[in-house]
Amino acid sequence: MDALQPYLPLIYNVLRALAVVGLIHAVVTRQQVYWIVMLVFGALFGGLFGLAFAAVYTFMVLIPALRGSSRVAGQAVARGVEALKPLDLRILEAQADLAESDTLQRRADLAALQARAGRPDEAQVTLQPLLSGIYADDPVVLLTSAELDLVRNQPAPAEEKLQRVDLKASAATRTRTLTLLAQAQDAQGHSEADATYREAMTAATTEEPRARYAAYLLRQGRGDEARALLDALEKTERRATALYRRQEREWFQQGRDLRKELK
């Protein structure tokens, strides 16, 4: 204990600072009331019990939360880097992954990339083993198959598959399903496409539905509505982080191209 004596003031100040940081974190993240109460004691009065509670909160709540945030940020960066790769390179990597382990997700990912690259026949061959049996109604398979149908100018079967997708699976699945469904309805001249595009924009995980809806509005001769939507898209691009701009560059670029058509 004597050896620690010179360091006690420093330890006390560190723990009190942790109590203040912990208190802010607990209030912002709406932690249990007892955490907040004890951290208030540590931050304001610096009592032994309150400071001990600050240390416990730091190791049990604060540090794990920060680690979780770091993982999320790392995953976002990884997605951004992946999106920047040339499509042909991504197809080669996906083929290598599939050769290493033939899973539903890897096969569907490769088929989707081949469809985007304008290689529908290859995509059909890749996806074919998943179109029957236990995976036929999987959201990943239905979405990939519907996207391939649209590439092959077959909107009716695409719509039928998209109607079977569970929109509650995830926000990303919901956004993608409704966007593709609106495209399929539009390709068939169905009036429901308008409402489907607007539904796709609600809580969307990407800028794609907004960009595609603006294009739809222009084709319908609704220039004023399209302009308002494109103005909002431009504002989003200006305020977005560099990473998000890179991830959504295709749709931001489409928005800029559509704005030129309005002039």
C-alpha positions as CSV (number, residue, x, y, z in Angstrom):
1,M,0.0,0.0,0.0
2,D,2.9,2.3,0.8
3,A,4.2,1.8,-2.7
4,L,0.9,3.0,-4.2
5,Q,0.7,6.1,-2.0
6,P,2.4,8.5,-4.5
7,Y,0.0,7.3,-7.2
8,L,-3.2,7.6,-5.3
9,P,-4.0,11.1,-6.4
10,L,-3.6,10.1,-10.1
11,I,-5.7,6.9,-9.6
12,Y,-8.4,9.0,-7.9
13,N,-8.4,11.5,-10.8
14,V,-8.5,8.8,-13.4
15,L,-11.4,7.0,-11.7
16,R,-13.3,10.3,-11.3
17,A,-12.8,11.0,-15.0
18,L,-14.0,7.6,-15.9
19,A,-17.1,8.2,-13.8
20,V,-17.8,11.4,-15.8
21,V,-17.3,9.6,-19.1
22,G,-19.3,6.6,-17.9
23,L,-22.1,8.9,-16.8
24,I,-22.3,10.6,-20.1
25,H,-22.3,7.2,-21.9
26,A,-24.9,5.8,-19.6
27,V,-27.3,8.7,-20.1
28,V,-26.8,8.8,-23.9
29,T,-27.3,5.0,-24.3
30,R,-30.1,4.9,-21.7
31,Q,-28.6,2.4,-19.4
32,Q,-30.3,1.1,-16.2
33,V,-31.0,3.7,-13.6
34,Y,-28.8,2.2,-10.9
35,W,-25.8,2.6,-13.2
36,I,-26.6,6.3,-13.6
37,V,-27.2,6.9,-9.9
38,M,-23.9,5.3,-8.9
39,L,-21.9,7.1,-11.6
40,V,-23.4,10.4,-10.4
41,F,-22.0,9.7,-7.0
42,G,-18.6,8.9,-8.4
43,A,-18.5,11.9,-10.7
44,L,-19.8,14.5,-8.2
45,F,-18.5,13.2,-4.8
46,G,-15.7,10.9,-5.7
47,G,-16.6,8.5,-2.9
48,L,-14.8,5.1,-2.8
49,F,-17.9,3.2,-3.6
50,G,-18.8,5.5,-6.5
51,L,-15.3,5.3,-8.0
52,A,-15.3,1.6,-7.7
53,F,-18.6,1.6,-9.6
54,A,-17.0,3.7,-12.3
55,A,-14.3,1.1,-12.7
56,V,-16.8,-1.7,-12.9
57,Y,-18.9,0.2,-15.5
58,T,-15.8,0.9,-17.6
59,F,-14.9,-2.7,-17.9
60,M,-18.4,-4.2,-18.0
61,V,-20.2,-1.7,-20.3
62,L,-18.0,1.0,-21.7
63,I,-15.1,-0.9,-23.2
64,P,-17.3,-3.7,-24.7
65,A,-19.5,-1.0,-26.3
66,L,-16.5,0.7,-27.8
67,R,-15.2,-2.5,-29.1
68,G,-18.5,-3.2,-30.7
69,S,-18.5,0.2,-32.4
70,S,-15.1,-0.5,-33.7
71,R,-16.2,-3.8,-35.2
72,V,-19.2,-2.0,-36.9
73,A,-16.9,0.7,-38.3
74,G,-14.5,-2.0,-39.5
75,Q,-17.3,-3.8,-41.3
76,A,-18.5,-0.6,-43.0
77,V,-14.9,0.1,-44.2
78,A,-14.6,-3.4,-45.5
79,R,-17.9,-3.1,-47.5
80,G,-16.7,0.2,-48.9
81,V,-13.4,-1.2,-50.1
82,E,-15.2,-4.2,-51.6
83,A,-17.5,-1.9,-53.5
84,L,-14.5,-0.1,-55.1
85,K,-13.1,-3.3,-56.7
86,P,-13.7,-3.7,-60.5
87,L,-16.6,-6.0,-61.2
88,D,-14.5,-8.5,-63.1
89,L,-12.1,-8.9,-60.2
90,R,-15.0,-9.4,-57.8
91,I,-16.4,-12.1,-60.0
92,L,-13.0,-13.9,-60.1
93,E,-12.8,-13.7,-56.3
94,A,-16.4,-15.0,-55.9
95,Q,-15.6,-17.9,-58.2
96,A,-12.6,-18.8,-56.1
97,D,-14.6,-18.6,-52.9
98,L,-17.3,-20.8,-54.4
99,A,-14.7,-23.4,-55.5
100,E,-13.3,-23.4,-52.0
101,S,-16.8,-23.8,-50.4
102,D,-20.0,-24.2,-52.3
103,T,-22.5,-22.4,-50.0
104,L,-25.9,-20.8,-50.8
105,Q,-24.6,-17.3,-50.1
106,R,-21.5,-17.7,-52.2
107,R,-23.4,-19.2,-55.1
108,A,-26.0,-16.4,-55.0
109,D,-23.3,-13.7,-54.7
110,L,-21.5,-15.0,-57.8
111,A,-24.8,-15.2,-59.8
112,A,-25.7,-11.6,-58.7
113,L,-22.3,-10.3,-59.8
114,Q,-22.5,-12.1,-63.2
115,A,-25.9,-10.7,-63.8
116,R,-24.6,-7.1,-63.0
117,A,-21.8,-7.7,-65.4
118,G,-24.3,-8.5,-68.2
119,R,-23.6,-12.2,-68.2
120,P,-27.1,-13.6,-67.6
121,D,-26.4,-17.1,-69.1
122,E,-23.5,-17.6,-66.7
123,A,-25.6,-16.3,-63.9
124,Q,-28.4,-18.7,-64.7
125,V,-26.0,-21.7,-64.7
126,T,-24.5,-20.6,-61.4
127,L,-27.9,-20.1,-59.7
128,Q,-29.7,-23.2,-61.2
129,P,-28.8,-25.7,-58.4
130,L,-30.6,-23.4,-55.9
131,L,-33.8,-23.0,-57.8
132,S,-35.3,-26.3,-56.6
133,G,-35.3,-28.1,-53.3
134,I,-34.9,-26.7,-49.9
135,Y,-33.4,-23.3,-51.0
136,A,-36.1,-22.4,-53.5
137,D,-37.9,-20.0,-51.1
138,D,-34.8,-18.6,-49.5
139,P,-34.9,-14.7,-49.7
140,V,-31.3,-14.7,-51.1
141,V,-32.3,-17.1,-53.9
142,L,-35.5,-15.4,-54.7
143,L,-33.9,-11.9,-54.9
144,T,-31.0,-13.1,-57.0
145,S,-33.3,-15.1,-59.3
146,A,-35.7,-12.1,-59.7
147,E,-32.8,-9.8,-60.5
148,L,-31.6,-12.2,-63.1
149,D,-35.2,-12.3,-64.6
150,L,-35.1,-8.6,-64.9
151,V,-31.8,-8.7,-66.7
152,R,-33.3,-11.2,-69.1
153,N,-36.3,-8.9,-69.6
154,Q,-38.7,-11.3,-67.8
155,P,-40.5,-9.0,-65.3
156,A,-43.5,-11.2,-64.8
157,P,-41.7,-14.2,-63.2
158,A,-39.5,-11.7,-61.3
159,E,-42.6,-10.1,-59.8
160,E,-44.0,-13.5,-58.8
161,K,-40.7,-14.4,-57.0
162,L,-40.5,-11.0,-55.2
163,Q,-44.0,-11.3,-53.9
164,R,-42.8,-14.4,-52.0
165,V,-40.0,-12.7,-50.2
166,D,-40.5,-12.1,-46.5
167,L,-40.0,-8.3,-46.1
168,K,-39.4,-8.7,-42.3
169,A,-36.2,-10.7,-42.9
170,S,-34.1,-7.5,-42.7
171,A,-34.1,-3.8,-43.6
172,A,-31.7,-4.5,-46.5
173,T,-33.8,-7.4,-47.8
174,R,-36.9,-5.2,-47.6
175,T,-35.2,-2.3,-49.5
176,R,-33.9,-4.6,-52.2
177,T,-37.1,-6.5,-52.6
178,L,-39.3,-3.5,-53.0
179,T,-36.9,-1.8,-55.4
180,L,-36.8,-4.8,-57.7
181,L,-40.6,-5.3,-57.3
182,A,-41.1,-1.7,-58.4
183,Q,-38.9,-2.2,-61.4
184,A,-40.8,-5.4,-62.4
185,Q,-44.1,-3.6,-62.1
186,D,-42.9,-0.6,-64.1
187,A,-41.6,-2.9,-66.8
188,Q,-45.1,-4.4,-67.2
189,G,-46.7,-1.0,-67.1
190,H,-48.4,-1.6,-63.8
191,S,-49.6,1.5,-61.9
192,E,-48.6,0.0,-58.6
193,A,-45.0,0.7,-59.4
194,D,-45.4,4.3,-58.1
195,A,-46.5,3.2,-54.6
196,T,-44.0,0.4,-54.5
197,Y,-41.1,2.8,-55.2
198,R,-42.4,5.2,-52.4
199,E,-42.6,2.2,-50.0
200,A,-39.0,1.2,-51.0
201,M,-37.7,4.6,-50.0
202,T,-39.1,4.4,-46.5
203,A,-36.3,3.4,-44.2
204,A,-34.2,2.4,-47.2
205,T,-30.7,1.1,-46.6
206,T,-29.4,2.5,-49.9
207,E,-30.0,5.5,-52.3
208,E,-31.0,3.1,-55.1
209,P,-34.8,3.3,-54.7
210,R,-34.7,7.2,-54.6
211,A,-32.5,7.3,-57.7
212,R,-34.7,4.8,-59.6
213,Y,-37.9,6.5,-58.5
214,A,-36.6,9.8,-59.8
215,A,-35.9,8.2,-63.2
216,Y,-39.4,6.7,-63.1
217,L,-41.0,10.1,-62.4
218,L,-39.1,11.6,-65.4
219,R,-40.4,8.9,-67.7
220,Q,-43.9,9.7,-66.4
221,G,-43.4,13.3,-67.3
222,R,-43.5,14.4,-63.6
223,G,-40.5,16.7,-63.7
224,D,-41.3,18.8,-60.7
225,E,-41.6,15.7,-58.4
226,A,-38.4,14.3,-59.9
227,R,-36.6,17.6,-59.3
228,A,-37.6,17.7,-55.6
229,L,-36.4,14.1,-55.2
230,L,-33.1,14.8,-56.9
231,D,-32.5,17.9,-54.9
232,A,-32.9,15.8,-51.7
233,L,-30.5,13.2,-53.1
234,E,-28.0,15.9,-53.9
235,K,-28.3,17.3,-50.4
236,T,-27.7,13.8,-49.0
237,E,-24.6,13.4,-51.1
238,R,-23.2,16.8,-49.9
239,R,-23.7,15.8,-46.2
240,A,-22.6,12.2,-46.5
241,T,-19.3,10.8,-45.3
242,A,-16.6,10.0,-47.8
243,L,-17.2,6.3,-47.2
244,Y,-21.0,6.5,-47.8
245,R,-20.4,8.6,-51.0
246,R,-18.1,5.8,-52.3
247,Q,-20.6,3.1,-51.4
248,E,-23.5,4.9,-53.1
249,R,-21.5,6.5,-55.9
250,E,-23.5,4.7,-58.6
251,W,-26.8,6.2,-57.4
252,F,-25.4,9.6,-56.7
253,Q,-24.0,9.6,-60.2
254,Q,-27.3,8.6,-61.6
255,G,-28.9,11.5,-59.7
256,R,-26.5,13.9,-61.3
257,D,-27.2,12.5,-64.7
258,L,-30.9,12.8,-64.2
259,R,-30.6,16.4,-63.1
260,K,-28.9,17.2,-66.4
261,E,-32.0,15.9,-68.2
262,L,-34.2,18.4,-66.3
263,K,-32.3,21.4,-67.6
